[in-house]
Amino acid sequence: MKKLILTGLSFLFAITLTFAQQGTPEEKATETVTKLTEKLALTEEQQASVYNIVLEQTTAKYALKADTTLSEDVVTEQISTLTSTADAKIIELLTDEQKPEFGKYIEERNAKKAEKKSSTDPVQ
């Protein structure tokens, strides 16, 4: 009986964590700016500008995901365009020393997305 209760509680905890990962655009933007500040040593001015860019991109991304009239392929393509545009805007704000580090950040982010996508794709 104890094992059954513990298993049930573990399952509920796992579900709660899954839904807790979805936050507001503001939370996601703050989280991203924090990561970039750690990796790139952004100045206060850069942080504010990057926050605005990321917030705009994240808000648009959430709106696309909420639009049920669009196909999944269209949403994926538009999100990719939004991300590329945001990355280009951020690169314009960075110093020459920060740009290579941002390139590494983009590569890591893309690798994580590819890994996540491959683990969620059904095997045919």
Secondary structure, DSSP 8 states (H G I E B T S, - for coil): -HHHHHHHHHHHHHHHHHHHT---HHHHHHHHHHHHHHHH---HHHHHHHHHHHHHHHHHHHHHHH-TTS-HHHHHHHHHHHHHHHHHHHHHHS-TTHHHHHHHHHHHHHHHHHHHHHHHS---
